[in-house]
Amino acid sequence: MIAGYSKCGDVESAWKLFDQVNDRDLLFFNAMIACYAQNSQPKETIELFSLMLERNIDVQPDGLTLSSVISACSQLKFGSSVESYMNKFGIELDDHLATALVDLYAKCGSIDEAYELFRGLRKRDLIAYSAMIFGYGINGKAVNVIRLFEEMLISHICHNLVTYTGLLSAFNQAGLIEEGYQFFNSMKDHGLMH
């Protein structure tokens, strides 16, 4: 139910449901933490994560918890402690968590760390490519954006609006107006714009 409220953007109803449950388990915490993170409420995400870590609550975070926290941290431009939580709770770095860290590092301007994690992924999917392309885009790395986009196409991975946002951002920052215009028209051709 919390996930349903989250998808509708009804964070208040999700919180009311969460608040009514006395014996909250990891599933409930993960759902509510994800709800906050997905609805651009990073402060609340971190506060609930901190509550989860209190001694009187017998729930330990997992990879899904930290993925949501990483998302919130990237919104706050904060996140250096996430990897220490991974070590503390014995959470291994899988592709899902690594992709969230790629997004975090890229948004915080640590683009080399983001790329290092991206290259270490066992399976690079649409989400991973889009996170890295968007990260390069907002950090003004147009050449890297184009290279990754071409690699993505060669790998037969479909692109989405986030991918194009990264491309357009990179072209804008690099002053490549014509290239940006071509990709903008390509968005129309692929049904991403009307």
Residue, then its C-alpha position, 0 to 999 in steps of 0.5 A: m500500500i505504501a508503494g501505491y501511495s508513493k507512485c501516486g505522490d501521496v506521501e502523507s497517506a503513506w506516512k499515516l499508514f506507516d505510522q499506524v503500524n506498531d511492529r514495523d519490519l524491514l519491508f515497511f521501513n524500505a517502502m516508506i524510505a523509498c516513498y520519501a526518496q522517490n517523492s523528492q523529500p531527502k530530509e525525511t528520507i535521512e530522518l527515517f533512516s536515522l530512526m531505523l538505526e536507533r538502538n530500540i528499533d530491531v531492524q537492520p538496513d539492506g541494499l534496498t534501504l541504502s539505494s533509497v538513502i543514496s538517492a536522497c543523499s544525492q539530492l542533498k549533495f551528501g553521501s560520504s557515510v553511505e559506504s561506511y553503513m555498507n561496511k557496518f551492516g555487511i551489505e555487499l555492493d551489487d549492481h543495483l547498489a553500485t548504480a545508485l552510487v554512480d548516480l550519487y557520485a555523478k550528481c555530487g561532482s565526483i565523476d571519476e568515482a562514478y565512472e570507476l563504479f560504472r566500469g565495474l558493473r557486471k551488467r550495464d543496463l538502461i538505468a546504469y547508462s542513463a545515470m552515467i550519461f546524465g552525470y557526465g552531462i551535468n558535469g559538462k563532459a560532452v565527449n564522454v556523453i557521446r562515447l557512452f551513448e554510442e556504446m549504449l546503442i552498440s549494446h542494443i540498450c534502448h534509451n529514455l528521457v533521462t538519457y536524452t536529458g544528460l545528452l542535452s545538458a552536456f551539449n548545452q554546457a559545451g556550447l554544441i547547439e547543433e548537436g543538441y538540436q539533432f538529439f532533440n529532434s531524435m527524441k521526437d523520432h523516438g516518441l519521447m517528445h510530442 
